[in-house]
Amino acid sequence: MKAKAILVCSKCNSRNYHVAHAKTATKRIEVKKYCPHCQQATIHKESC
């Protein structure tokens, strides 16, 4: 079963993206995505 995960910008801490993520995964997601607040591509990490 998949759970909803929120991706947070590492620079400005804004919550920009929601993704489906497996509950059994041990590592948190880290993806380089565009942040509209910073206006550049930054690393987004999965929040708690």
N, CA, C and O atoms as a CHARMM CRD file, in Angstrom:
* protein
*
  192
    1    1 MET  N      0.83300  -1.17300   0.00000 PROA 1      0.00000
    2    1 MET  CA     0.00000   0.00000   0.00000 PROA 1      0.00000
    3    1 MET  C      0.88400   1.24500   0.00000 PROA 1      0.00000
    4    1 MET  O      1.95300   1.25400   0.61000 PROA 1      0.00000
    5    2 LYS  N      0.44000   2.27700  -0.67600 PROA 2      0.00000
    6    2 LYS  CA     1.22700   3.50100  -0.77700 PROA 2      0.00000
    7    2 LYS  C      0.64000   4.59000   0.10500 PROA 2      0.00000
    8    2 LYS  O     -0.57300   4.68200   0.29400 PROA 2      0.00000
    9    3 ALA  N      1.52700   5.40300   0.63300 PROA 3      0.00000
   10    3 ALA  CA     1.12600   6.51900   1.48100 PROA 3      0.00000
   11    3 ALA  C      1.52400   7.82100   0.78900 PROA 3      0.00000
   12    3 ALA  O      2.39500   7.83000  -0.08100 PROA 3      0.00000
   13    4 LYS  N      0.89100   8.90000   1.17600 PROA 4      0.00000
   14    4 LYS  CA     1.20900  10.20100   0.59700 PROA 4      0.00000
   15    4 LYS  C      2.40500  10.79000   1.33400 PROA 4      0.00000
   16    4 LYS  O      2.42400  10.82800   2.56400 PROA 4      0.00000
   17    5 ALA  N      3.39700  11.24600   0.58500 PROA 5      0.00000
   18    5 ALA  CA     4.57400  11.87800   1.16300 PROA 5      0.00000
   19    5 ALA  C      4.64000  13.31200   0.65900 PROA 5      0.00000
   20    5 ALA  O      4.28600  13.59200  -0.48600 PROA 5      0.00000
   21    6 ILE  N      5.09200  14.21400   1.51500 PROA 6      0.00000
   22    6 ILE  CA     5.21600  15.62800   1.16000 PROA 6      0.00000
   23    6 ILE  C      6.69400  15.93700   0.95200 PROA 6      0.00000
   24    6 ILE  O      7.52800  15.58400   1.78600 PROA 6      0.00000
   25    7 LEU  N      7.02200  16.60300  -0.16800 PROA 7      0.00000
   26    7 LEU  CA     8.40200  16.97600  -0.44000 PROA 7      0.00000
   27    7 LEU  C      8.61300  18.44200  -0.06400 PROA 7      0.00000
   28    7 LEU  O      7.83400  19.31400  -0.44700 PROA 7      0.00000
   29    8 VAL  N      9.68200  18.69400   0.69400 PROA 8      0.00000
   30    8 VAL  CA     9.97600  20.02800   1.22400 PROA 8      0.00000
   31    8 VAL  C     11.28400  20.52100   0.62200 PROA 8      0.00000
   32    8 VAL  O     12.25500  19.76900   0.53200 PROA 8      0.00000
   33    9 CYS  N     11.30700  21.78700   0.20900 PROA 9      0.00000
   34    9 CYS  CA    12.51000  22.39900  -0.35800 PROA 9      0.00000
   35    9 CYS  C     13.57600  22.51900   0.72800 PROA 9      0.00000
   36    9 CYS  O     13.27500  22.90300   1.85800 PROA 9      0.00000
   37   10 SER  N     14.82200  22.19100   0.38300 PROA 10     0.00000
   38   10 SER  CA    15.90000  22.23500   1.36700 PROA 10     0.00000
   39   10 SER  C     16.39100  23.66000   1.62900 PROA 10     0.00000
   40   10 SER  O     17.04100  23.90100   2.64700 PROA 10     0.00000
   41   11 LYS  N     16.09800  24.60400   0.73800 PROA 11     0.00000
   42   11 LYS  CA    16.54300  25.99000   0.93100 PROA 11     0.00000
   43   11 LYS  C     15.51900  26.83100   1.68100 PROA 11     0.00000
   44   11 LYS  O     15.85900  27.47100   2.67600 PROA 11     0.00000
   45   12 CYS  N     14.27800  26.84200   1.22200 PROA 12     0.00000
   46   12 CYS  CA    13.27000  27.74200   1.80200 PROA 12     0.00000
   47   12 CYS  C     12.23900  27.01700   2.67100 PROA 12     0.00000
   48   12 CYS  O     11.37600  27.66800   3.26000 PROA 12     0.00000
   49   13 ASN  N     12.31000  25.68400   2.76400 PROA 13     0.00000
   50   13 ASN  CA    11.41000  24.86200   3.58500 PROA 13     0.00000
   51   13 ASN  C      9.93700  24.96600   3.19600 PROA 13     0.00000
   52   13 ASN  O      9.06800  24.72300   4.03300 PROA 13     0.00000
   53   14 SER  N      9.63900  25.31700   1.95800 PROA 14     0.00000
   54   14 SER  CA     8.24800  25.33800   1.51200 PROA 14     0.00000
   55   14 SER  C      7.84900  23.94600   1.03700 PROA 14     0.00000
   56   14 SER  O      8.65500  23.22300   0.45200 PROA 14     0.00000
   57   15 ARG  N      6.60500  23.58200   1.29200 PROA 15     0.00000
   58   15 ARG  CA     6.08700  22.27100   0.89800 PROA 15     0.00000
   59   15 ARG  C      5.45800  22.40400  -0.48100 PROA 15     0.00000
   60   15 ARG  O      4.37600  22.97000  -0.63200 PROA 15     0.00000
   61   16 ASN  N      6.15200  21.87300  -1.48500 PROA 16     0.00000
   62   16 ASN  CA     5.75400  22.10000  -2.86900 PROA 16     0.00000
   63   16 ASN  C      5.07900  20.91800  -3.54100 PROA 16     0.00000
   64   16 ASN  O      4.19700  21.11900  -4.37600 PROA 16     0.00000
   65   17 TYR  N      5.46100  19.69200  -3.20800 PROA 17     0.00000
   66   17 TYR  CA     5.01000  18.52400  -3.95000 PROA 17     0.00000
   67   17 TYR  C      4.45300  17.44700  -3.02800 PROA 17     0.00000
   68   17 TYR  O      4.89500  17.29200  -1.89000 PROA 17     0.00000
   69   18 HSD  N      3.46700  16.70000  -3.54400 PROA 18     0.00000
   70   18 HSD  CA     2.89900  15.53500  -2.87300 PROA 18     0.00000
   71   18 HSD  C      3.09600  14.34900  -3.81100 PROA 18     0.00000
   72   18 HSD  O      2.74800  14.42200  -4.99000 PROA 18     0.00000
   73   19 VAL  N      3.65500  13.25500  -3.28900 PROA 19     0.00000
   74   19 VAL  CA     3.90800  12.06500  -4.09900 PROA 19     0.00000
   75   19 VAL  C      3.44300  10.82300  -3.35400 PROA 19     0.00000
   76   19 VAL  O      3.33300  10.83300  -2.12700 PROA 19     0.00000
   77   20 ALA  N      3.17200   9.76100  -4.08900 PROA 20     0.00000
   78   20 ALA  CA     2.83600   8.46700  -3.49300 PROA 20     0.00000
   79   20 ALA  C      4.13800   7.73300  -3.20900 PROA 20     0.00000
   80   20 ALA  O      5.03500   7.68700  -4.05000 PROA 20     0.00000
   81   21 HSD  N      4.23100   7.15700  -2.00700 PROA 21     0.00000
   82   21 HSD  CA     5.46600   6.51800  -1.57600 PROA 21     0.00000
   83   21 HSD  C      5.11700   5.25200  -0.80000 PROA 21     0.00000
   84   21 HSD  O      4.16600   5.24700  -0.02000 PROA 21     0.00000
   85   22 ALA  N      5.87700   4.18000  -1.00800 PROA 22     0.00000
   86   22 ALA  CA     5.62400   2.91200  -0.32000 PROA 22     0.00000
   87   22 ALA  C      5.87300   3.06200   1.18300 PROA 22     0.00000
   88   22 ALA  O      6.86900   3.65700   1.59700 PROA 22     0.00000
   89   23 LYS  N      4.97900   2.52700   1.98300 PROA 23     0.00000
   90   23 LYS  CA     5.11100   2.61700   3.44600 PROA 23     0.00000
   91   23 LYS  C      6.28900   1.80300   3.95700 PROA 23     0.00000
   92   23 LYS  O      6.85700   2.13600   4.99700 PROA 23     0.00000
   93   24 THR  N      6.66800   0.74700   3.25000 PROA 24     0.00000
   94   24 THR  CA     7.72600  -0.14600   3.71500 PROA 24     0.00000
   95   24 THR  C      9.12600   0.35200   3.37600 PROA 24     0.00000
   96   24 THR  O     10.10400  -0.27700   3.77800 PROA 24     0.00000
   97   25 ALA  N      9.25200   1.44600   2.65800 PROA 25     0.00000
   98   25 ALA  CA    10.56900   1.96300   2.28600 PROA 25     0.00000
   99   25 ALA  C     11.31500   2.46600   3.51600 PROA 25     0.00000
  100   25 ALA  O     10.72100   3.09100   4.39400 PROA 25     0.00000
  101   26 THR  N     12.61000   2.19300   3.57800 PROA 26     0.00000
  102   26 THR  CA    13.39600   2.59100   4.73600 PROA 26     0.00000
  103   26 THR  C     14.06200   3.94700   4.55400 PROA 26     0.00000
  104   26 THR  O     14.31400   4.64900   5.53400 PROA 26     0.00000
  105   27 LYS  N     14.35100   4.32400   3.31100 PROA 27     0.00000
  106   27 LYS  CA    15.01200   5.59800   3.05000 PROA 27     0.00000
  107   27 LYS  C     13.98300   6.66900   2.67700 PROA 27     0.00000
  108   27 LYS  O     12.93400   6.37000   2.10600 PROA 27     0.00000
  109   28 ARG  N     14.30000   7.89300   3.00400 PROA 28     0.00000
  110   28 ARG  CA    13.44400   9.01100   2.62600 PROA 28     0.00000
  111   28 ARG  C     13.78000   9.45300   1.20600 PROA 28     0.00000
  112   28 ARG  O     14.90700   9.28400   0.74000 PROA 28     0.00000
  113   29 ILE  N     12.79700  10.01700   0.53200 PROA 29     0.00000
  114   29 ILE  CA    12.97100  10.45500  -0.84700 PROA 29     0.00000
  115   29 ILE  C     13.76600  11.75600  -0.88600 PROA 29     0.00000
  116   29 ILE  O     13.51500  12.66300  -0.09200 PROA 29     0.00000
  117   30 GLU  N     14.72900  11.85100  -1.81200 PROA 30     0.00000
  118   30 GLU  CA    15.44900  13.09200  -2.09700 PROA 30     0.00000
  119   30 GLU  C     15.47200  13.24700  -3.60800 PROA 30     0.00000
  120   30 GLU  O     16.04600  12.41900  -4.31600 PROA 30     0.00000
  121   31 VAL  N     14.83500  14.32600  -4.10800 PROA 31     0.00000
  122   31 VAL  CA    14.70800  14.54100  -5.53900 PROA 31     0.00000
  123   31 VAL  C     15.03300  15.99300  -5.84800 PROA 31     0.00000
  124   31 VAL  O     14.68200  16.88800  -5.07900 PROA 31     0.00000
  125   32 LYS  N     15.70200  16.23100  -6.97300 PROA 32     0.00000
  126   32 LYS  CA    15.95800  17.60100  -7.40800 PROA 32     0.00000
  127   32 LYS  C     14.77500  18.05200  -8.25800 PROA 32     0.00000
  128   32 LYS  O     14.53400  17.51600  -9.34000 PROA 32     0.00000
  129   33 LYS  N     14.03400  19.05100  -7.75100 PROA 33     0.00000
  130   33 LYS  CA    12.84100  19.56200  -8.43200 PROA 33     0.00000
  131   33 LYS  C     12.85500  21.08200  -8.42300 PROA 33     0.00000
  132   33 LYS  O     13.62300  21.70700  -7.69100 PROA 33     0.00000
  133   34 TYR  N     11.99400  21.66700  -9.24900 PROA 34     0.00000
  134   34 TYR  CA    11.88300  23.11700  -9.32600 PROA 34     0.00000
  135   34 TYR  C     11.07000  23.65100  -8.15200 PROA 34     0.00000
  136   34 TYR  O      9.99800  23.13100  -7.84300 PROA 34     0.00000
  137   35 CYS  N     11.58200  24.68400  -7.50500 PROA 35     0.00000
  138   35 CYS  CA    10.86900  25.34300  -6.40800 PROA 35     0.00000
  139   35 CYS  C     10.37200  26.69900  -6.90400 PROA 35     0.00000
  140   35 CYS  O     11.18700  27.54300  -7.27600 PROA 35     0.00000
  141   36 PRO  N      9.05400  26.93300  -6.92100 PROA 36     0.00000
  142   36 PRO  CA     8.53400  28.21300  -7.40300 PROA 36     0.00000
  143   36 PRO  C      8.87200  29.39000  -6.48700 PROA 36     0.00000
  144   36 PRO  O      8.89700  30.53300  -6.94300 PROA 36     0.00000
  145   37 HSD  N      9.12900  29.13200  -5.21700 PROA 37     0.00000
  146   37 HSD  CA     9.46600  30.21000  -4.28900 PROA 37     0.00000
  147   37 HSD  C     10.91500  30.66100  -4.46800 PROA 37     0.00000
  148   37 HSD  O     11.19600  31.85900  -4.44800 PROA 37     0.00000
  149   38 CYS  N     11.83400  29.71500  -4.64300 PROA 38     0.00000
  150   38 CYS  CA    13.25200  30.02800  -4.87800 PROA 38     0.00000
  151   38 CYS  C     13.50700  30.36000  -6.34800 PROA 38     0.00000
  152   38 CYS  O     14.50600  31.00000  -6.67700 PROA 38     0.00000
  153   39 GLN  N     12.62700  29.93700  -7.20900 PROA 39     0.00000
  154   39 GLN  CA    12.72300  30.10000  -8.66600 PROA 39     0.00000
  155   39 GLN  C     13.97800  29.42800  -9.22500 PROA 39     0.00000
  156   39 GLN  O     14.65300  29.97600 -10.09500 PROA 39     0.00000
  157   40 GLN  N     14.28000  28.22700  -8.70900 PROA 40     0.00000
  158   40 GLN  CA    15.37900  27.42600  -9.22600 PROA 40     0.00000
  159   40 GLN  C     15.17900  25.97200  -8.82000 PROA 40     0.00000
  160   40 GLN  O     14.35400  25.66500  -7.96000 PROA 40     0.00000
  161   41 ALA  N     15.93200  25.09300  -9.43700 PROA 41     0.00000
  162   41 ALA  CA    15.85700  23.67100  -9.09300 PROA 41     0.00000
  163   41 ALA  C     16.68800  23.41800  -7.85100 PROA 41     0.00000
  164   41 ALA  O     17.88300  23.71500  -7.82700 PROA 41     0.00000
  165   42 THR  N     16.05600  22.86500  -6.81000 PROA 42     0.00000
  166   42 THR  CA    16.73500  22.57400  -5.55100 PROA 42     0.00000
  167   42 THR  C     16.41300  21.13700  -5.13500 PROA 42     0.00000
  168   42 THR  O     15.53900  20.49600  -5.71900 PROA 42     0.00000
  169   43 ILE  N     17.11100  20.64700  -4.14300 PROA 43     0.00000
  170   43 ILE  CA    16.84500  19.30300  -3.61800 PROA 43     0.00000
  171   43 ILE  C     15.63200  19.38300  -2.69200 PROA 43     0.00000
  172   43 ILE  O     15.57100  20.21500  -1.78700 PROA 43     0.00000
  173   44 HSD  N     14.67700  18.50100  -2.94200 PROA 44     0.00000
  174   44 HSD  CA    13.48600  18.39200  -2.10400 PROA 44     0.00000
  175   44 HSD  C     13.55000  17.07200  -1.35400 PROA 44     0.00000
  176   44 HSD  O     13.84200  16.03100  -1.94200 PROA 44     0.00000
  177   45 LYS  N     13.27600  17.11700  -0.05400 PROA 45     0.00000
  178   45 LYS  CA    13.33700  15.93300   0.79400 PROA 45     0.00000
  179   45 LYS  C     11.95600  15.60700   1.33800 PROA 45     0.00000
  180   45 LYS  O     11.11000  16.48700   1.50000 PROA 45     0.00000
  181   46 GLU  N     11.74300  14.33400   1.61500 PROA 46     0.00000
  182   46 GLU  CA    10.48700  13.88400   2.19200 PROA 46     0.00000
  183   46 GLU  C     10.38300  14.36400   3.63800 PROA 46     0.00000
  184   46 GLU  O     11.33100  14.22100   4.41100 PROA 46     0.00000
  185   47 SER  N      9.23800  14.93200   4.00400 PROA 47     0.00000
  186   47 SER  CA     9.05000  15.38200   5.37800 PROA 47     0.00000
  187   47 SER  C      8.55200  14.22800   6.23500 PROA 47     0.00000
  188   47 SER  O      8.25600  13.15000   5.72000 PROA 47     0.00000
  189   48 CYS  N      8.45900  14.45100   7.54600 PROA 48     0.00000
  190   48 CYS  CA     8.06700  13.40900   8.49800 PROA 48     0.00000
  191   48 CYS  C      6.69200  12.87300   8.23800 PROA 48     0.00000
  192   48 CYS  O      6.22700  11.99100   8.95900 PROA 48     0.00000
